[in-house]
Amino acid sequence: MLSYGEFINKINQLEEANILLTALKFKIFTVLEKKSLAATQVAKKAGTSAKETAVLLNVLVAMGALKRSGEKFSNTSETYKNFCESSPHYKLGTVMLKLENRDEFSQLNQIIQNGRNLEDYAGGDDPEFRRKFTYAMHERSQLYSGPIANFVARKPVGRLLDLGGGPGSYSAAILKVDKNAEATILDRASAINVGQEIHQKSKVFRRMQFQEGDLFDSQWPSGFDTVLFSNILHIYNPQQNKILLKKIHRVLEKTGRLVIVDLFMHKNKTTPYEAVCFSLTMLLFTETGKSYTFEECKVLLKATGFSAFKTFRIGNGSSLIEARKK
């Protein structure tokens, strides 16, 4: 049960979130780099008001996001590493997504009251957004690639098709475990360009093939032993997913494996916490998408020619379902 105090504390976290997002928006951590600067210097470089910037910087110090010595401010090792654009470890995609999330969640009240406005999702894919989003997916994959790779590669992988695989980070992790496997990553051009850039110096790159394509419109290659369908299911409605699952069934070899990775809910639709919260995110970011329960996914799989289901919990709300082609 959520107590009164916990209820209020969660609302108060919105204040902290907005402070950090404002720092990202005005590139405070990039301005500071590895230097120590006074508030007036930070404001001049950031294009902000000096007096108000000083207040923001002091709050960031209080939160532990910056350090202060005398009248000068500097990054912590973590804020420099992850949020300064000159750092080789800068989280480009994550920063973009977090700033986008604030704008999207500001529309939550309207969506809950009136439902999704489908016109908001009209138009083609923005290549620059897709590029940054792909980096975000690579950054996120570092939390999950190990468990996913170990599960998939517990059996011979053979020829792997990674559908909508973005940067191909899960495929790369799988190939590191299974030295005989080969992977084809199919996605939009802007996504696979990022994947090639990220993995070109990796030892597994020679066993990775990047193919430009659209999940619904493109003709997929065939003859695969394993298909990875990672974080795609939640984007589409059941009818659309049936189309994709039937296509997957056709390109798999006899008794081939399908591995679906997603944030699955239990039948009660109130657990696990992260997957339930993600269902609200799908209201904001997709035209018809949603979080699926394990049972709903298995119904779709049975209807499209799959059986022998095995589930595995990855963590943080993410799980996978493995199925065999009948």
C-alpha positions in Angstrom: 0.0 0.0 0.0 1.3 3.5 -0.9 1.3 5.6 2.2 0.4 9.3 2.3 4.1 10.2 2.7 5.2 7.9 -0.2 2.4 9.4 -2.4 3.6 12.9 -1.8 7.3 12.0 -2.1 6.6 10.5 -5.6 4.9 13.7 -6.7 7.8 15.7 -5.2 10.2 13.7 -7.4 8.8 15.6 -10.3 10.6 18.7 -9.0 13.9 16.9 -9.0 13.3 15.5 -12.4 12.6 18.9 -13.9 15.8 20.4 -12.3 17.9 17.7 -14.0 16.1 18.0 -17.3 16.6 21.8 -17.2 20.3 21.2 -16.7 20.3 18.9 -19.7 18.3 21.3 -21.8 20.8 24.1 -21.3 23.8 21.7 -21.5 25.1 22.7 -18.1 27.3 19.6 -17.9 28.7 20.2 -21.4 29.5 23.9 -20.6 31.4 22.8 -17.5 33.4 20.0 -19.2 36.4 19.4 -17.0 36.6 23.1 -15.9 35.6 25.0 -12.8 33.5 28.0 -13.7 31.6 30.7 -11.8 27.9 30.9 -12.3 28.3 34.0 -14.5 30.6 32.1 -16.8 28.3 29.1 -17.0 25.3 31.4 -17.7 27.2 33.3 -20.5 28.2 30.0 -22.2 24.7 28.5 -21.7 22.8 31.6 -22.8 20.9 31.8 -19.6 20.2 34.4 -16.9 23.2 34.6 -14.4 21.2 35.2 -11.2 18.8 32.3 -11.9 21.5 30.0 -13.2 23.4 30.4 -9.9 20.3 29.1 -8.0 20.1 26.2 -10.4 23.8 25.3 -10.0 23.5 25.4 -6.2 20.6 23.0 -6.3 22.6 20.7 -8.6 25.4 20.7 -6.0 22.8 19.9 -3.3 21.6 17.0 -5.4 25.1 15.7 -5.9 25.1 16.4 -9.7 27.8 19.1 -9.4 30.6 20.0 -7.1 31.4 23.5 -5.7 34.6 25.0 -4.5 34.3 28.6 -3.4 32.3 30.4 -6.1 33.1 27.9 -8.8 31.2 24.9 -10.0 32.4 21.7 -11.7 31.1 18.3 -12.9 31.3 15.2 -10.9 33.0 12.2 -12.6 29.5 10.8 -13.4 28.0 13.9 -14.9 31.1 14.5 -17.0 31.2 10.9 -18.2 27.6 10.5 -19.1 26.2 14.0 -19.8 29.1 16.1 -21.2 29.1 16.1 -25.0 32.9 16.0 -25.2 33.0 12.8 -23.1 33.6 9.6 -25.2 30.9 8.0 -23.0 28.3 10.8 -23.6 24.8 9.3 -23.5 23.5 11.1 -26.6 20.4 8.9 -27.1 19.4 8.8 -23.4 19.6 12.6 -23.1 17.4 13.0 -26.1 14.8 10.5 -24.9 14.6 12.0 -21.4 14.0 15.5 -22.8 11.4 14.1 -25.2 9.7 12.2 -22.3 9.1 15.5 -20.4 7.3 17.0 -23.5 5.2 13.8 -24.0 4.2 13.4 -20.4 2.9 17.0 -20.3 0.1 15.7 -22.6 -0.9 12.9 -20.3 -3.9 14.7 -18.8 -5.3 15.4 -22.3 -4.8 11.8 -23.4 -6.4 10.3 -20.3 -9.4 12.6 -20.8 -9.9 12.4 -24.5 -7.9 9.3 -25.7 -5.1 9.2 -28.2 -5.3 11.7 -31.1 -4.2 9.5 -34.0 -3.2 12.6 -36.1 -0.3 13.1 -33.7 1.3 10.0 -35.1 1.0 10.9 -38.8 4.0 11.5 -40.9 7.1 9.5 -41.8 10.1 8.5 -39.6 12.5 11.3 -38.8 16.0 10.0 -39.5 17.7 12.3 -37.0 15.3 11.2 -34.2 15.8 7.5 -35.3 19.6 8.0 -35.1 19.5 9.4 -31.5 16.8 6.8 -30.5 19.1 4.0 -31.8 22.0 5.3 -29.6 19.5 5.3 -26.7 18.6 1.7 -27.3 22.3 0.8 -27.4 22.9 2.6 -24.1 19.9 0.8 -22.6 21.0 -2.6 -24.0 24.0 -2.6 -21.7 21.7 -3.5 -18.8 20.1 -6.5 -20.5 22.5 -7.8 -23.2 24.3 -10.3 -20.9 21.2 -12.2 -19.6 19.6 -12.2 -23.1 22.8 -13.4 -24.8 23.3 -16.2 -22.2 19.7 -17.4 -22.5 19.6 -17.4 -26.3 23.1 -18.9 -26.7 22.4 -21.7 -24.2 21.5 -23.6 -27.4 23.1 -23.3 -30.8 21.9 -20.0 -32.4 22.9 -20.7 -36.0 21.7 -18.0 -38.4 20.0 -15.2 -36.4 17.6 -12.6 -37.7 17.3 -9.6 -35.4 14.1 -7.8 -36.5 14.0 -4.1 -35.9 17.3 -4.7 -34.1 18.4 -1.0 -34.1 22.1 -1.0 -33.2 22.3 -4.8 -33.1 23.7 -4.7 -29.6 21.8 -7.8 -28.5 23.0 -9.6 -31.6 26.6 -8.6 -30.9 26.3 -9.9 -27.3 24.9 -13.2 -28.6 27.7 -13.6 -31.1 30.3 -13.1 -28.4 28.8 -16.1 -26.6 28.1 -18.4 -29.6 31.3 -18.2 -31.7 29.6 -20.0 -34.6 26.5 -17.9 -34.9 25.9 -15.3 -37.6 23.4 -12.4 -37.4 21.4 -10.3 -39.8 20.1 -7.0 -38.3 17.1 -5.6 -40.2 16.0 -2.0 -39.6 15.7 1.5 -41.1 18.8 3.0 -42.7 19.4 5.5 -40.0 19.3 2.8 -37.4 21.6 0.3 -39.1 24.1 3.1 -39.9 24.4 3.7 -36.1 24.8 -0.1 -35.6 27.7 -0.3 -38.1 29.3 2.7 -36.4 29.1 1.2 -32.9 30.2 -2.3 -33.8 32.7 -1.9 -36.7 35.7 -2.4 -34.4 34.2 -5.3 -32.6 35.6 -8.8 -33.2 32.1 -10.1 -34.0 31.4 -7.4 -36.7 32.5 -9.8 -39.5 29.6 -12.1 -38.5 27.1 -9.3 -38.5 25.1 -8.3 -41.6 23.1 -5.1 -41.6 20.1 -4.9 -44.0 17.9 -1.9 -44.6 14.2 -2.7 -44.5 10.8 -2.1 -43.1 9.1 -4.7 -40.9 5.8 -4.6 -42.8 6.8 -3.6 -46.3 10.1 -5.3 -46.9 10.8 -8.8 -48.2 12.8 -10.5 -45.4 15.6 -13.0 -46.1 14.8 -16.5 -45.0 16.4 -19.7 -43.7 17.0 -18.6 -40.1 17.4 -20.8 -37.1 16.7 -18.1 -34.6 14.7 -14.9 -34.8 15.0 -12.1 -32.1 12.0 -9.9 -31.8 13.1 -7.4 -29.2 11.0 -4.5 -27.9 8.8 -4.5 -31.0 5.7 -6.2 -29.8 4.6 -3.3 -27.6 4.6 -0.9 -30.6 1.7 -2.5 -32.5 -1.8 -3.8 -31.9 -2.6 -7.5 -32.0 -3.6 -7.6 -35.6 -0.4 -5.9 -36.7 1.6 -8.3 -34.5 -0.1 -11.3 -36.1 1.1 -10.1 -39.5 4.7 -9.9 -38.2 4.6 -13.2 -36.4 3.3 -15.0 -39.5 6.2 -13.5 -41.5 8.6 -14.7 -38.8 7.1 -18.2 -39.0 7.8 -18.2 -42.8 11.4 -17.2 -42.6 12.3 -19.7 -39.8 13.7 -23.1 -40.6 11.7 -26.1 -39.4 11.7 -26.2 -35.5 13.4 -22.8 -35.5 13.3 -20.6 -32.4 11.6 -17.2 -31.9 12.7 -15.1 -28.9 10.5 -12.2 -28.0 11.9 -9.6 -25.5 9.6 -7.1 -24.0 8.1 -5.6 -20.8 5.5 -8.2 -20.2 2.7 -7.9 -17.5 1.2 -10.6 -15.5 -2.4 -11.5 -16.0 -3.6 -9.1 -13.3 -2.0 -6.2 -15.3 -0.7 -4.6 -12.1 2.7 -6.4 -11.9 5.6 -6.2 -12.5 5.7 -2.5 -11.7 8.0 -1.4 -14.6 6.0 -3.2 -17.2 2.7 -1.7 -15.9 4.2 1.9 -16.0 5.5 1.2 -19.5 1.9 0.6 -20.7 1.2 4.2 -19.9 4.3 5.2 -21.9 2.9 3.4 -24.9 -0.2 5.6 -24.7 2.0 8.6 -25.2 4.4 7.4 -27.8 2.5 5.0 -30.1 -0.6 5.0 -32.2 -2.0 1.7 -31.1 0.7 0.1 -28.9 0.4 -1.3 -25.4 2.1 -3.5 -22.9 1.1 -7.2 -23.4 0.6 -9.8 -20.7 2.4 -13.1 -21.0 -0.9 -14.8 -21.7 -1.8 -12.3 -24.5 1.5 -12.9 -26.2 1.1 -16.7 -26.0 -2.3 -16.4 -27.6 -0.8 -14.5 -30.5 2.0 -17.1 -30.8 -0.4 -20.0 -30.9 -2.5 -18.3 -33.5 0.5 -17.9 -35.8 2.0 -21.4 -35.6 4.2 -21.4 -32.5 4.4 -23.7 -29.5 6.7 -25.0 -26.7 6.8 -21.7 -24.8 9.5 -20.9 -22.2 9.6 -17.7 -20.2 12.6 -16.1 -18.6 12.8 -12.9 -16.4 15.6 -10.6 -17.4 15.0 -7.8 -14.8 13.6 -4.3 -14.4 10.2 -5.5 -15.8 11.8 -7.0 -18.9 11.3 -10.7 -19.7 11.5 -13.0 -22.7 9.3 -15.7 -24.2 10.9 -18.4 -26.4 8.7 -20.3 -28.8 9.3 -23.0 -31.4 8.0 -23.1 -34.9 5.5 -26.0 -35.3 
